[in-house]
Amino acid sequence: MSPYRRAALLLIRLVAFGLMLFSILQMGAYFFLVRTGKTPDDSLVMISLKTLPLLIGFGLLIKSSSIAKRVTEDFE
């Protein structure tokens, strides 16, 4: 594996992990508010938008090797 592809793979996986972590922290804060008895003002649309980075990050994590290969084809 070329060093360019390895660096691109690391960057893509880091972005995917960051998206997933952000979404998990948002959902964790929401469920913490629910468990403490406070009612958050989020609608179903807002909750589904908070889970969108989790799905995007998971998709990036699955497709990371093919994306890195496609991005680094010109460098080899």
DRENPA-3360 file (N, C-alpha, C; in nm, 2 decimals, always signed):
BEGIN
1 = MSPYRRAA = +0.09/-0.12/+0.00/+0.00/+0.00/+0.00/+0.09/+0.12/+0.00 ~ +0.06/+0.22/-0.09/+0.14/+0.34/-0.10/+0.12/+0.43/+0.02 ~ +0.21/+0.51/+0.05/+0.20/+0.60/+0.17/+0.09/+0.71/+0.15 ~ +0.06/+0.74/+0.02/-0.05/+0.84/-0.01/-0.18/+0.77/+0.02 ~ -0.20/+0.65/-0.02/-0.33/+0.58/+0.01/-0.35/+0.56/+0.16 ~ -0.24/+0.53/+0.23/-0.25/+0.51/+0.37/-0.28/+0.64/+0.44 ~ -0.23/+0.75/+0.40/-0.26/+0.88/+0.46/-0.41/+0.92/+0.43 ~ -0.45/+0.89/+0.31/-0.59/+0.92/+0.27/-0.69/+0.83/+0.35;
9 = LLLIRLVA = -0.65/+0.71/+0.37/-0.73/+0.61/+0.44/-0.74/+0.66/+0.59 ~ -0.63/+0.70/+0.65/-0.63/+0.75/+0.78/-0.72/+0.88/+0.80 ~ -0.71/+0.97/+0.70/-0.79/+1.09/+0.71/-0.94/+1.06/+0.69 ~ -0.97/+0.97/+0.60/-1.12/+0.94/+0.58/-1.17/+0.87/+0.70 ~ -1.09/+0.78/+0.76/-1.14/+0.71/+0.88/-1.15/+0.80/+1.00 ~ -1.06/+0.90/+1.01/-1.07/+1.00/+1.12/-1.19/+1.09/+1.11 ~ -1.22/+1.13/+0.99/-1.34/+1.21/+0.96/-1.47/+1.12/+1.00 ~ -1.47/+1.00/+0.95/-1.58/+0.91/+0.98/-1.60/+0.89/+1.13;
17 = FGLMLFSI = -1.49/+0.87/+1.20/-1.50/+0.85/+1.35/-1.55/+0.98/+1.42 ~ -1.50/+1.09/+1.37/-1.55/+1.22/+1.42/-1.69/+1.24/+1.41 ~ -1.74/+1.21/+1.29/-1.89/+1.23/+1.26/-1.97/+1.13/+1.35 ~ -1.92/+1.01/+1.36/-1.99/+0.91/+1.45/-1.99/+0.96/+1.60 ~ -1.88/+1.00/+1.64/-1.86/+1.05/+1.78/-1.95/+1.17/+1.81 ~ -1.96/+1.26/+1.72/-2.04/+1.38/+1.73/-2.19/+1.34/+1.75 ~ -2.23/+1.25/+1.66/-2.37/+1.21/+1.66/-2.40/+1.13/+1.79 ~ -2.31/+1.04/+1.83/-2.33/+0.97/+1.96/-2.34/+1.06/+2.08;
25 = LQMGAYFF = -2.26/+1.16/+2.08/-2.26/+1.26/+2.19/-2.39/+1.34/+2.19 ~ -2.44/+1.38/+2.07/-2.57/+1.45/+2.06/-2.68/+1.36/+2.11 ~ -2.68/+1.23/+2.07/-2.79/+1.14/+2.12/-2.78/+1.11/+2.26 ~ -2.65/+1.10/+2.31/-2.63/+1.08/+2.46/-2.68/+1.19/+2.54 ~ -2.66/+1.32/+2.50/-2.71/+1.43/+2.57/-2.86/+1.44/+2.57 ~ -2.92/+1.40/+2.46/-3.07/+1.39/+2.45/-3.13/+1.29/+2.54 ~ -3.07/+1.17/+2.55/-3.12/+1.07/+2.63/-3.09/+1.10/+2.78 ~ -2.98/+1.17/+2.81/-2.96/+1.21/+2.94/-3.06/+1.31/+2.99;
33 = LVRTGKTP = -3.10/+1.40/+2.90/-3.21/+1.50/+2.94/-3.34/+1.42/+2.96 ~ -3.37/+1.32/+2.88/-3.50/+1.25/+2.90/-3.49/+1.17/+3.03 ~ -3.38/+1.11/+3.07/-3.37/+1.03/+3.19/-3.38/+1.12/+3.32 ~ -3.33/+1.25/+3.31/-3.34/+1.34/+3.42/-3.47/+1.40/+3.44 ~ -3.56/+1.38/+3.35/-3.70/+1.43/+3.36/-3.72/+1.56/+3.29 ~ -3.62/+1.62/+3.23/-3.64/+1.74/+3.16/-3.69/+1.71/+3.02 ~ -3.78/+1.79/+2.96/-3.83/+1.76/+2.83/-3.75/+1.84/+2.73 ~ -3.68/+1.78/+2.64/-3.61/+1.86/+2.54/-3.71/+1.91/+2.43;
41 = DDSLVMIS = -3.67/+2.02/+2.37/-3.76/+2.08/+2.27/-3.74/+2.03/+2.13 ~ -3.68/+1.91/+2.11/-3.64/+1.86/+1.98/-3.76/+1.78/+1.93 ~ -3.79/+1.80/+1.80/-3.89/+1.73/+1.73/-3.83/+1.60/+1.67 ~ -3.92/+1.52/+1.61/-3.87/+1.40/+1.55/-3.78/+1.43/+1.43 ~ -3.80/+1.54/+1.36/-3.71/+1.58/+1.25/-3.57/+1.61/+1.30 ~ -3.56/+1.69/+1.41/-3.43/+1.72/+1.47/-3.36/+1.60/+1.52 ~ -3.43/+1.51/+1.58/-3.36/+1.38/+1.63/-3.31/+1.30/+1.51 ~ -3.39/+1.30/+1.40/-3.34/+1.22/+1.29/-3.22/+1.29/+1.22;
49 = LKTLPLLI = -3.22/+1.43/+1.22/-3.10/+1.50/+1.17/-2.98/+1.48/+1.25 ~ -3.00/+1.45/+1.38/-2.88/+1.43/+1.47/-2.82/+1.29/+1.45 ~ -2.90/+1.20/+1.39/-2.85/+1.07/+1.36/-2.79/+1.06/+1.22 ~ -2.81/+1.16/+1.14/-2.76/+1.16/+1.01/-2.61/+1.15/+1.00 ~ -2.53/+1.23/+1.09/-2.38/+1.21/+1.08/-2.34/+1.07/+1.12 ~ -2.41/+1.00/+1.21/-2.38/+0.87/+1.24/-2.39/+0.78/+1.12 ~ -2.49/+0.79/+1.04/-2.51/+0.71/+0.92/-2.40/+0.74/+0.82 ~ -2.38/+0.87/+0.80/-2.27/+0.91/+0.70/-2.14/+0.86/+0.75;
57 = GFGLLIKS = -2.11/+0.87/+0.87/-1.98/+0.82/+0.92/-1.96/+0.67/+0.91 ~ -2.07/+0.60/+0.93/-2.07/+0.46/+0.92/-2.05/+0.42/+0.77 ~ -2.11/+0.49/+0.68/-2.10/+0.47/+0.54/-1.95/+0.50/+0.49 ~ -1.90/+0.61/+0.54/-1.76/+0.64/+0.51/-1.66/+0.54/+0.56 ~ -1.69/+0.48/+0.68/-1.60/+0.38/+0.74/-1.61/+0.25/+0.65 ~ -1.72/+0.22/+0.61/-1.73/+0.10/+0.52/-1.67/+0.12/+0.39 ~ -1.69/+0.23/+0.33/-1.63/+0.26/+0.19/-1.50/+0.33/+0.19 ~ -1.43/+0.34/+0.30/-1.31/+0.41/+0.31/-1.20/+0.36/+0.22;
65 = SSIAKRVT = -1.18/+0.24/+0.21/-1.07/+0.19/+0.12/-1.09/+0.22/-0.02 ~ -1.22/+0.20/-0.07/-1.24/+0.23/-0.21/-1.23/+0.39/-0.24 ~ -1.27/+0.47/-0.14/-1.26/+0.61/-0.16/-1.12/+0.65/-0.16 ~ -1.03/+0.59/-0.07/-0.89/+0.63/-0.07/-0.82/+0.58/-0.20 ~ -0.86/+0.47/-0.25/-0.81/+0.42/-0.37/-0.84/+0.51/-0.49 ~ -0.96/+0.56/-0.49/-1.01/+0.65/-0.60/-0.94/+0.78/-0.59 ~ -0.92/+0.83/-0.47/-0.86/+0.96/-0.45/-0.71/+0.96/-0.49 ~ -0.64/+0.85/-0.45/-0.49/+0.85/-0.47/-0.45/+0.78/-0.60;
73 = EDFE = -0.54/+0.76/-0.70/-0.50/+0.70/-0.82/-0.41/+0.79/-0.90 ~ -0.42/+0.92/-0.89/-0.34/+1.01/-0.97/-0.20/+1.02/-0.91 ~ -0.18/+0.99/-0.79/-0.05/+1.01/-0.72/+0.05/+0.90/-0.75 ~ +0.00/+0.78/-0.79/+0.09/+0.67/-0.82/+0.14/+0.67/-0.95;
% end
